[in-house]
Amino acid sequence: MRGGRSRTDRVCVRACVAPWTRQWSGSVGRGRRHRGVPSRGGRPAVTPQRRESGTVVAGLPARSAALQWLPQADPPPGAGCGTARRNQVHPSLLPRHRGPIPIHWAIRAGDRETGVTVHWMDEEFDTGRVIVQRGGVPLEDEVVPDELLARMDALTSGLLPLALRRVDAGDAGEPQDEAKATYAGWMGEDFRRVDRTRTVREIHNQVRASRFGVYDPPGPVVQVNGRWVSVLRTRTDPGGGGLRIDCADGPLWIVESQAVERSE
């Protein structure tokens, strides 16, 4: 025992960035898309993954354990956490974009950057007190999924040692500002179609977010010149040409698409 805490008073870390990149970046790169995730108690159910990382745990007490899984509130049986208090790594700047797909929503919302938050877990989803947070990951107009996720993974690897040291020191964390909270839930059916009554920027960001893979077909669908296409990339200016569609506040150019059958 040290500092009044027993050796069994471990800290379990629920990190969703790295396993998320491994499960999703591969599917994005090969053109496959998410068709729905089974849930347990209303939350997505995903098998835990263990990360063997000397960088993360080096120099930390034995009671500090680094586990990763996504994105359920409690570890499944056999994860090794027992009844220890747990914390989580979340790929957004909480309280903005709580929920299972925060990067998608950061892009869809037009955020200029994103980042990583390590926070204590409580009874709600992604609402616990913040231990450490760091931004600075740019969301360029042409987002490349594998490159963005690699930056998020690198940021997480650099942030976890500091977070775990603070945890071991008994840092209670800072409360999240509920007035700034947003929820990044699974995209609704409206995400699958282009609604031309929306603004140029809204539709452009919808297409950008779809590059991370949510539905089949891989991009939202729209009818152009009498045929239906899945929109893969757009531009807000006419440079380079493309198929023009008129939105609520002006034109948008589709520069990459694929033909699809009409979807009711």
N, C-alpha and C positions, 0 to 999 in steps of 0.2 A: 504494500500500500504506500502511496505517495501523495502528499497534499490532501489527505483525508479521503482519497478515492481509491477503490480497490482496483486490482489489475483486471477484473472482469467488467469494470465500468468503461467499456470500449466505445468508440465512436464509429458508427457505420456511415459511410458516405454513399449516397445515391447519386451517381453522376450520369447525366443523360446525354452529354455532348458526344463523347467518344463512341459509345455503342450506337448512338443514333447515326453517326457518320458512317459507321461500318455497315449498318443494315440498310441505310437509305442511299448513300452515295453509289453503292454498287448497282442498285436497281435503277437509279437515275441514269448512270452511265450506259446501261444496256437497254434503256428505253422502256423498262417495265414501270408500272405505276401502281400505287396503293389502291386496293379495292375495298378496304375496310378492315378494321382491327377488332377481334373479339374483345369483350370487356368483362371485367369482374367488378360488380358493384358500381357500374357506370364509368369505370376508368379503363383505359386500354390495358390489356394484359400482355406482358412481354416477358420472355424468359430472361432471368438475370445472367449477366456476363461478368466474369471476374477479370480484372485487369492486373497483370503482373507488371508492376512498374517500380523499379528501384528508385527512380527519381522522385516519385510521389511519397514513398514511405521512408526514404533514407533519413536517418537521424531522428525519427519520431518514436515515441514510446510504443511498446508492444500493444497497448490497448487501442491504438489508433489503427483502424483497418480501412482500406480503400476498396469499396465494392462499387460496381456499376450496374444499373439496370434502368429500364425506361418503360413507361412513365407511371408506375403504380405507387400508391402512397406507402405501402408496407412491403417489406421484403418477403418473398415466399419462404415456406419451410425449407430448412437446409442452407439458407444463405449465410448463416453464421453470426447473425447480429443479436440473437437473443432478444432481450428486452432493453437493450441499450438505446439511448437517445440517438437519433439519426439526423444527418444533414444531407443536403442535396446540392448538386451542381446543375444549374439551369441555364440554357443558352439564350438568355435575354437579359436586358437591364431591368430587372424587377423593380417596381411592381408592373411595369409594362410587359405585356404579352405573357401572362401566366397561361399555363395549359400545355397541351401535348405537341403543338407545332408552332413554336414561337418564331422560328426563322421565316417560315412561310408568311406569317402575319406581319413581321417587321418589313418584309419586302412589299407585301400588298398594301400596307399602310403608307408606304413611301418614306420610311425611316432612312436617314442618311448613314446611320451606323448601328451596329448592335454590339453585344458583348456577352459577358459571363457573370453570373451571380452565384455565390455559394451562400446558402442560408440554412438555418435550422428548419426542420420539418415540424409542422404542427397538425392539428386535426383537419385543416383545409388544404386545398391543392395549391402549392407554390406561394403560400402566404406567410411563411415563417420569417423570423427576424434575420436580417442580412448580416453575415459574417464578413464577407469581403465581396467587392464588385469591381469589375474593370471593363471599360468599353474600348472604343478605338478601332473596332473591326468595320471597315467601310463596306457599304452596300452599293457597289457601283451600278450604273445603269445596265451594263451587260454583266450580270451576275453569272459566274461560272460555279456550279454547285460544288464540284470537288475542291476547287481552290478556296472557296469560302469556308467549307467545312474543315479543311486542313488548317486554316487560320484559327478557327474556333477551337479545334483540338489542341493546337499549340498554345493558345491563350489559357486553356484549361490546365494543361500540364504545368505551365508556369505559375498558375494561381493556386493550385491545390496545396503545395507545401506551406505557403503562407496561411491559407485557411486552416489547415490542420494544426499548425502551431498556435493559432489563435484559439482554436477549439480546445487544445490541450491546456492552454492557459486559463480556460474558463470564461472566454469571451461570450457574453450573452447575445451579442449582435444588436443591430439597430432595427427598430420597427419599420415596416414598409408603410409608405404613404398611400392610404386607401383611395384618396382623391385622384391619384394618378394611375390607378390600376386598370388594366384592360385584360381581356381573356382571349387566348389564342386557341380556340376550339377547332374541331375538324370542320373543314370548309363545307358549306351547304351546297345544295343542288344548283343554286344560282352561280356558283363558281365554274360550273361546267359550260356555261354559255356566255357569249358576249352580249351584253345589254347596251345597245347603242344610245340609250337615253342617259347613260353615264358619261362622265367627262373623259377626255383623252387620257389624262394622267391615271384615272381610276382603272381604265381598261388596260393601259400599258403596264401598270403595276400588277394587275391580275395575271397577265401573260407572263411577266417576270417571275411571279410566285409559282406559277404552274410548272416552271422548269424543274422544281424540286420534286415533282411527282405526287399527285393526289388522286387523280382519276384516269381512266381510259375514256376517250383518247387522251394523248399526253398534254394537249392544250385546250382551252375553251373553244367551243365551236361557234361558227357564224356563217351565214349565207352571203356569198359575194358573187355577183354576176351570175346568179342562178345556180351556183353549186355550193355545197357545204364543205368547209375546211376546218381543220383543227389548227388553231393559231399557235405557233411555236416561238415566234419572235416578232416584235414590232418596233417601229421608230416613230418618234413624235415630229420628225421633220422629213421632207421628201428626198433627202440625199440618198442616192443609191436606188431609187425607184421602189417598186412594190405595189401591192394591191391596196387601193385607197378605200377606207370606210369612213363615213361621217359619224362623228360622235356628238354629244350634246353641245360641246363648245368648240368643235373644229374637227379637222381630219386627222386620221391616224393611218400609218402605212404598215401593212403586213409584209414583212420581208422574208419570212420563212413559215411554211405551212405544209400540211399534208391533207389530201382529199379523204373525206369520210362519208359514210352513208348518212342520209338524213336521220337525225335523232329527234324523236318527238319529245 
